């Protein structure tokens, strides 16, 4: 039986001369994979441009077996992102976030709240004219709520990265923040997506916070490897 859902494209890879595999987050199903044919050449039904990182699409398919590659019956663009595609800063943020999301979300478990958060954040990124230099940092912080390791906001002398809490007792693990790093991390935790432009970090501080967040993710998501797009993103927001 066919049904319709929205998806957010996370990653695409070539499957054959004229087919690709799409890994995506689906509103009703979680992370799943699609086999899309006829995407290249003059006779293609849908173009490759439709599957840019974090594109939001409408998909009609049979979702009976989520462990197998799903072949869509219909694919349409749901939300056009004109500024994200043309603005280099926004484009690199989306590339970085798509890589992180694809590596962080492992299985096809539906999480409508996480999907709607990502969708809302992307729509904000598309329309905002404010500074986006700290958008990805606040996004990663907000995403921890849905991945299950949101930091506790209670303040302390240290931030224990393994426990996700601030404490006045020196953590047993070496994975903790203190001093200036801890203070900047704490300041970022109280910021929402739509006022990320209010954070007053310079490029060095921004790099420290992003490195700390990536380390925090790696502690809580086993096997999360280095992100290829991180260096380019950091160079862009100097």
N, C-alpha and C positions, 0 to 999 in steps of 0.2 A: 504494500500500500504506500502510495506516495504522500508526502507531507511537505510543508514549507517551513523554513526557519531562516534566521539571519546568521551569518557567519562573519568573523573577522579573520582575514588572511594572515597567517603567521609566517609561512615559508613555502617556497615552491622549488621543485627540482625537476629536471628533465626525466621523462620516463621512456620515451621513444622519440622518433624523429618528429612526430606531430602530437605528442601527448605530454602532459605534465602531472605531477602529483602535488597536491596542495595540502598542507597541514594547516588546519584552521580551528578556531574556537567557535563552537556553535552555541547559540542561545539556549537551546533545549537539550543539548547532548554533551557538551564539554568539548574536549579536544578530539578531533577526528580527522581522517585523511580522505581526500577525494582524488579520483583519477579523471582528469579532464582531457578529452580528445578534441582533435581538430582545432588547435589553438594557433597554428602557424600556417602561413600561406594564404593565397587569395580566396580559398574556399572555407576558411576558418569561420566557425559559427560565433566564437567569442575570441577576442584578441588577448594577447599576453598582458597588455596594459591594465586589463581588468583585475589582475592578480598582483598589483603592487602591494608592498608590505602594509599591513593593517587596513587594507580596503574592506569596506563593509558591504557585503553582498546578500542578496536574497537567493536561496537555493531551494529547489524542489527535487526531492530524491526519495529513495526507499532507504530508511534508516534502520532496517530490521537488524542488521549485523554490523555493529560499530567497530568490530575488530578487523574487518576487511576494508579494502578500498571501496569507497562508495562512488558510484557513477551518477552524477547529477543529470536529471532530466531537463531542468531549466536553471539558468544562472543569469541574474540581472544585478546591475549596480543599485545599491540601496541609497548610499549617501555619497555624493560627489565631493571630493576634496581638492579644490582648485588651488588654494593657497599652500596647502601642505606639499603638493606636487611641484610647485614652482618656487617655493622659498627654500633655499639650501639649508638653513638652520632647522626648519621644521622637518624637512625631508630626512636629515641625518638623525634627528630625534626619533622619528618613526622607524627608521632602519635599526637603530639601537634597541628600541623597545620591542620590536618584533623579534629580534634575536633573543633577547632576554626572556620574553614570554614563551617563545617556542621551546627554550631549554628548561624553563621553570615549571611549565604545566606538562605533566607527564601522561595522564590517563583520561579516558572519556567519561569523566564524572560531571554531570551538569551543575553549573553554578551560575544561575541567572544574575545574581547580584554582582559577581565579578565581571560578567559580560557587560552588564549595563554600566558599571563603573568605567570600564575601558572605553566603551562606546561614547559615554558622556565626556570623558577626558579628551578624546580625539576631536569631538565636535567643538570643544572649547579651544583646542589648539588650532583648529581651522580658522576660527573667527577672531581670535584675540589679536589685538594690535599692541599689547603690552610686551615687555621683555619676556622671552621664553628661555633665557639662559639657565634657569633653575627648574624648568618644567619637568625634565626627566628625573631629577632628584626627588621632587615631591611625589611624582607618579610612583616611583619605586617604594617610597615610604608608605603611600596609601595602599599599594598592592599587597603589602605584607598582611593587611587585615584579612584578605581573601585567601592568602596562601597559608595562613595559620600561625604566623610568628610575628604578629604586630608588637612593637616595643611597648613596654609599660611606660606611661608618661610621668610616673612618680620620679622626682629628682633625687640625685645622690652624687657622691664624689666620683664614682666609677659607673660606666655602662658595661654590664656583663653581656657580651654578645652571644654566648651560648644560652643563657637563660632569658635574654631579651628584657632585662630589667636594670634600672638604676639602683645602685646600692652604695652604702658607705663602707662596706667591708670589702677588702681586696679580694677579687674573684680568684678561685683556685686555678682556673684556666688562664692561659696567657692571652686569650682572645677578649680583650676589653679595651675601652676607651677611657681616657682621663684628660684632665686639663683642657686646653683649647679645643682639641678634637671633640671631646665629650660635650663641651659647651655649644659648639657649632651644630653637632648632631642633635642636641636637645632643642635648639632654636628651630631647626628644620622640622622637628616632629609636630609642632603645633600649627604648621602651615597647610592650608588646603590648596587644591589644584588651581582654583580660580583667583587665588591671591599669591601665587608663587612668585610673581614679579616683585613682591614686597621684600623678599629676602635680599639682603645686601652683601653678597659674597663676591670676592674677587676670584680670578681664575685659579689661583693656588688653593684657596679655601674650598672652592667648588670641587676641585680634583680630590682633595683630602676627604670631603664628605662622600663623593661618589665612590672612591676606593673603599671607604669604610662600609658603605651600603652593599657594595658588591661582595665584600668579605662576609658581611652579615648573611647575605643570601647564600653564599657558598657553604657556610656553617650549617644552615638549616635545609639546604637542598643538596643532598649527596650527588656528586657527579657533575655539578654545575661547573662547566669549564670556563676558561677565559673568554671574554666577549671580543670578537674581532673588531667590531665597530666602535668600541669604547675609546680607543686612541684617537680616531678621527673626530669623534664627538667632542672630546676634550680639547683638541687642537682648534676646533671651530669656535668655541666659546672662551677664548683667551681674553 
